């Protein structure tokens, strides 16, 4: 979906230059492969599977529009149309029609609430961790290690950087820092 949105916004050249992966590997905790899925064959080959670091994405998105970036302005309403999004902002002079709205405002996202008001977040009782580390990724494809109550993902985002994600089922909130756990 993100690749389609970036192409729609005119960033096809940038997408084509991003780090591409060719398959996804699903394995048990002990690394024994359960299944592999080629991203170059049907039904998954609709577009490239790419990755990049957040700073690189922000650089792409702000390319040629730095003078049109406004700080301390908030979105007050969104209306999706077939041609894009009608947006009302706290600075009414900026109200208008835009090709896309990108919400990167966290777990309590105002953009998500305005764009999808009927969808509420659900606590799945999972605690997760994410990080990026230096690692030679020449022969690395995205790999999920699946446990009974846990998942670990290693996903190459460049020739020498690896995005890692781990989660653990945590219904009792042993790993999190939710307010409920304090009582």
C-alpha positions in Angstrom: 0.0 0.0 0.0 2.8 2.5 0.8 4.5 1.8 -2.5 1.3 2.5 -4.4 0.8 5.7 -2.4 4.4 6.8 -3.1 4.0 6.1 -6.8 0.7 8.0 -6.8 2.4 11.0 -5.3 5.0 11.0 -8.0 7.9 9.2 -6.3 8.3 6.2 -8.6 12.0 6.9 -9.2 12.6 7.0 -5.4 10.7 3.8 -4.9 12.7 2.0 -7.6 15.9 3.1 -5.8 14.8 1.7 -2.4 16.2 -1.6 -0.9 14.2 -4.4 -2.4 13.5 -7.9 -0.9 12.5 -10.9 -2.9 10.9 -13.3 -0.5 9.6 -13.7 3.0 10.7 -16.6 5.2 8.6 -18.0 8.1 10.4 -20.2 10.5 10.1 -21.8 13.9 12.0 -20.3 16.9 14.9 -22.8 16.2 15.2 -21.4 12.6 13.6 -24.5 10.9 11.8 -23.1 7.9 8.0 -23.5 7.9 7.3 -21.8 4.6 8.7 -19.2 2.1 6.8 -16.9 -0.1 8.3 -15.4 -3.2 7.5 -11.7 -3.6 8.4 -11.9 -7.3 5.6 -14.3 -8.2 1.8 -14.2 -8.2 -0.1 -13.3 -6.1 2.4 -11.1 -4.2 4.2 -9.5 -7.2 1.8 -6.5 -7.6 4.7 -4.1 -6.9 8.1 -4.1 -5.3 8.6 -4.9 -1.6 11.0 -2.2 -0.4 12.3 -0.8 2.8 14.2 2.3 4.0 14.9 4.2 7.1 12.4 6.8 8.5 14.7 9.7 7.9 15.1 8.7 4.2 11.3 8.5 3.8 10.9 12.0 5.3 13.6 13.3 3.0 11.6 11.9 0.0 8.3 13.3 1.2 9.6 16.8 1.8 11.5 17.0 -1.5 10.5 20.2 -3.4 8.0 21.2 -0.7 10.2 22.5 2.2 8.7 26.0 1.8 5.2 24.5 2.1 5.8 22.8 5.4 4.0 24.5 8.3 4.7 23.9 12.0 2.1 24.2 14.8 -0.8 23.5 12.5 -3.2 20.7 13.3 -5.8 18.8 11.3 -9.3 19.3 12.5 -11.3 17.4 9.8 -10.7 15.0 6.9 -13.1 14.0 4.1 -11.8 11.3 1.7 -12.9 11.7 -1.9 -12.1 9.7 -5.1 -9.6 12.4 -6.0 -7.8 12.7 -2.6 -8.6 14.3 0.7 -10.4 17.5 1.7 -8.6 18.8 4.8 -9.6 21.4 7.4 -6.8 22.8 9.5 -6.3 24.9 12.6 -4.9 27.6 10.3 -8.0 28.1 8.0 -5.8 29.7 5.2 -4.3 26.2 4.6 -7.6 24.4 4.2 -7.8 22.6 0.9 -7.8 19.5 -1.2 -4.7 17.3 -1.0 -3.6 14.1 -2.9 -2.9 12.3 0.4 -2.6 12.8 4.2 0.1 10.8 5.9 -0.5 10.2 9.6 2.7 9.7 11.5 1.5 11.0 14.8 1.8 8.0 17.0 -0.5 5.5 18.8 -3.1 8.2 19.7 -3.1 9.4 16.1 -5.5 12.3 15.4 -5.2 11.5 11.7 -6.3 7.9 12.3 -9.3 9.0 14.4 -10.4 11.6 11.8 -9.8 9.3 8.8 -11.3 6.2 10.3 -13.6 7.3 13.2 -15.4 4.0 13.6 -12.2 2.0 14.2 -10.9 1.9 17.7 -7.6 0.5 18.9 -7.7 -2.9 20.5 -5.2 -3.9 23.2 -4.1 -7.3 22.0 -2.1 -8.0 25.2 1.2 -7.8 23.3 4.4 -5.9 24.2 6.8 -5.2 21.4 10.3 -3.9 20.8 11.8 -2.3 17.6 15.3 -1.3 16.7 17.7 -0.9 13.7 21.2 -2.3 13.8 24.3 -2.5 11.6 24.3 -5.9 9.8 25.5 -7.0 6.4 22.3 -7.9 4.5 23.5 -9.1 1.1 21.9 -12.5 1.4 19.2 -11.6 4.0 15.5 -11.7 3.2 12.8 -10.8 5.7 12.5 -13.6 8.2 9.9 -14.2 10.8 10.8 -16.5 13.7 7.5 -17.7 15.2 7.1 -19.0 18.7 3.9 -20.0 20.6 3.6 -16.6 22.2 6.3 -14.6 20.5 7.5 -13.3 17.1 10.9 -12.0 16.0 11.3 -10.3 12.6 14.6 -9.4 10.9 14.0 -7.2 7.8 16.9 -5.7 5.7 16.4 -2.0 5.0 19.7 -1.4 3.2 22.9 -3.3 2.3 24.1 -2.9 5.9 21.1 -2.1 8.1 18.6 -4.4 9.6 15.3 -3.5 11.1 14.3 -5.8 14.0 10.9 -6.3 15.6 10.0 -8.6 18.5 6.8 -9.1 20.4 5.7 -11.2 23.3 2.2 -12.1 24.3 1.9 -10.0 27.5 -1.7 -10.2 28.7 -0.7 -9.5 32.3 1.5 -6.6 31.1 4.8 -7.8 32.6 6.8 -6.0 30.0 4.8 -2.9 29.4 4.3 0.2 31.4 0.6 0.7 31.3 -1.1 2.6 34.1 -3.3 -0.4 34.9 -0.2 -2.5 35.7 0.6 -0.1 38.6 -2.6 -0.7 40.5 
